[in-house]
Amino acid sequence: MTRAISLHNVSKRYGRAPRAVDRLTLDIEAGEFLVLLGPSGCGKSTVLRMIAGLEAITDGELRLDGQLANDMPPGDRDMAMVFQNFALYPNMTNRDNIGFPLLVENPREDRGPRVDATARKLGIEDVLDRYPSQLSGGERQRVAMGRAISRRPSVFLMDEPLSNIDAKLRIQLRSEIAQLTREMGVTTVYVTHDQAEAMSLGDRVAVIRGGVLQQVGAPRDIYALPDNVFVAAFIGTPRINLVQGFVHAPPREGMTLDLGSQRLPLPEPLSVDHQLLRIQQGRPVIVGLRSEATRIGLPSQARPGEVPLTGTVANTDYQGHEALVYVDIGSEPAVVADLESPRPDGSPRRRRARPRPGVLGRLKGRTVARTPGPPLALGGSPRLPYNPYASYDPAAQRVGAGELVVRTPPSLWLQKGAQVPLLVDLAHLYVFDRHGRRVSPAPAEMLGEDV
Ligand SMILES: Nc1ncnc2c1ncn2[C@@H]1O[C@H](COP(=O)(O)OP(=O)(O)OP(=O)(O)O)[C@@H](O)[C@H]1O
């Protein structure tokens, strides 16, 4: 059996603190694999714990298969949880750990066949008679998974189950989890801060920020059409290039996006999306270009839909199969607050090196993190005059200088400071308004479509 989970306007407040989860509405279909994705402290685990019944719901409704379940005891919900720290009983063998939920369910039943079948599924038959301390991290997590699946629950709740495992094994276990849960057809709610994990696992991904649901959809859809700048920045590697801009649309002249020292011309006749940008005339906007939107090429090599820019190579990041070239186009970065909020308890869980906003961005980030509704996009460092010959400043990289990341073949070696011609594919251009909402491609409601 598998069950549908429905959260309607669910909030959680701990004492007098602002809501850790703020009016969350989400319908999870029976058999669906839904990922809750967001930065540390955004409320993902709290949502999971409320679904499990381990945390009381302050406001709103939780329904399981349509039945109100706010006050249903955890034991009656038929859910199994897998945590990041494995949570195995150290003084029990792995066999007993896997069989423990079966023992609780029915002490008289012979657990052997089900434990063996579970272990076979997870490839851990050889370690059943050892203790958890005698296993590697990956094996321990498989035992934890085994304990969760042995009694065939109707829902799996997984809280960062792979975050204590090294990168290579994590990818292997990730595909094992995907296969296992699909085979079993059990509704799964999976919490992670890792967007790559979310994109590869989820039927749908729900992006949360500061306790507020930002967007929910299939991975392809939220990548292609992020509702706001936070979702755009959180999803995708390398991170989307975000720079500050202005819409320049004088009467009887072509429309351009002013990116600082350069302008991006929008080709005539204007597409519907670009026509609608006229509303933003004179207002600051955020221009988003994913790495696949930009390539190095001469204006004469432009394909239909591509427009030229120029830039200066700021840095090259050799990746083996490709190189990421950071090109300074003389624009100002748009810093998105709260992409990587520090863990409140300061514990070292899942730290990843990422460009961090400057002090101003971090301070502003704290104030907007709890802002319900669309996130604010904040300015970066003060604007400096564009100097193509200026030497590369690594500090500028850390605060997210207004550079474009361009993917190139690894054989192309570009020297720092070199001037490069760029071609921007306008099919991959995003524009967000000053509140961070996507305005191009135009959202369905702007086009008068049903949403
Ligand atoms: N028992 C608690 N008492 C008070 N505050 C809490 C409690 N549990 C969580 N919080 C707060 O609620 C907020 C959301 O926490 P939660 O653990 O749900 O976030 P998260 O997105 O799962 O973060 P992480 O990925 O770091 O686990 C945080 O600000 C956290 O400090």
The ligand as an SDF file (V2000), in Angstrom:
LIG
                    3D

 31 33  0  0  0  0  0  0  0  0999 V2000
   13.1890   21.8290   17.9650 N   0  0  0  0  0  0  0  0  0  0  0  0
   13.3920   23.0710   17.5060 C   0  0  0  0  0  0  0  0  0  0  0  0
   13.2800   24.1440   18.3250 N   0  0  0  0  0  0  0  0  0  0  0  0
   13.4600   25.4010   17.8540 C   0  0  0  0  0  0  0  0  0  0  0  0
   13.7680   25.6890   16.5900 N   0  0  0  0  0  0  0  0  0  0  0  0
   13.9090   24.6780   15.7360 C   0  0  0  0  0  0  0  0  0  0  0  0
   13.7310   23.3120   16.1360 C   0  0  0  0  0  0  0  0  0  0  0  0
   13.9220   22.5090   15.0660 N   0  0  0  0  0  0  0  0  0  0  0  0
   14.2170   23.3340   14.0280 C   0  0  0  0  0  0  0  0  0  0  0  0
   14.2000   24.6280   14.4350 N   0  0  0  0  0  0  0  0  0  0  0  0
   14.4410   25.8070   13.5800 C   0  0  0  0  0  0  0  0  0  0  0  0
   13.5420   25.7540   12.5000 O   0  0  0  0  0  0  0  0  0  0  0  0
   14.1720   26.1620   11.3090 C   0  0  0  0  0  0  0  0  0  0  0  0
   14.0530   25.0780   10.2570 C   0  0  0  0  0  0  0  0  0  0  0  0
   14.8360   23.9590   10.6730 O   0  0  0  0  0  0  0  0  0  0  0  0
   14.9270   22.6210    9.8230 P   0  0  0  0  0  0  0  0  0  0  0  0
   15.8010   21.6640   10.5580 O   0  0  0  0  0  0  0  0  0  0  0  0
   13.5730   22.1840    9.4600 O   0  0  0  0  0  0  0  0  0  0  0  0
   15.6530   23.1620    8.5080 O   0  0  0  0  0  0  0  0  0  0  0  0
   16.3340   22.3130    7.3520 P   0  0  0  0  0  0  0  0  0  0  0  0
   15.9880   23.0050    6.0980 O   0  0  0  0  0  0  0  0  0  0  0  0
   15.9720   20.8800    7.4510 O   0  0  0  0  0  0  0  0  0  0  0  0
   17.8580   22.5550    7.6820 O   0  0  0  0  0  0  0  0  0  0  0  0
   19.0590   21.4930    7.6380 P   0  0  0  0  0  0  0  0  0  0  0  0
   19.2140   21.1540    6.1890 O   0  0  0  0  0  0  0  0  0  0  0  0
   20.2040   22.2880    8.1770 O   0  0  0  0  0  0  0  0  0  0  0  0
   18.6580   20.3460    8.4930 O   0  0  0  0  0  0  0  0  0  0  0  0
   15.6040   26.5270   11.6760 C   0  0  0  0  0  0  0  0  0  0  0  0
   15.6880   27.8870   11.8640 O   0  0  0  0  0  0  0  0  0  0  0  0
   15.8040   25.7710   12.9650 C   0  0  0  0  0  0  0  0  0  0  0  0
   16.7410   26.4300   13.7720 O   0  0  0  0  0  0  0  0  0  0  0  0
  1  2  1  0
  2  3  1  0
  2  7  2  0
  3  4  2  0
  4  5  1  0
  5  6  2  0
  6  7  1  0
  6 10  1  0
  7  8  1  0
  8  9  2  0
  9 10  1  0
 10 11  1  0
 11 12  1  0
 11 30  1  0
 12 13  1  0
 13 14  1  0
 13 28  1  0
 14 15  1  0
 15 16  1  0
 16 17  2  0
 16 18  1  0
 16 19  1  0
 19 20  1  0
 20 21  2  0
 20 22  1  0
 20 23  1  0
 23 24  1  0
 24 25  2  0
 24 26  1  0
 24 27  1  0
 28 29  1  0
 28 30  1  0
 30 31  1  0
M  END
$$$$
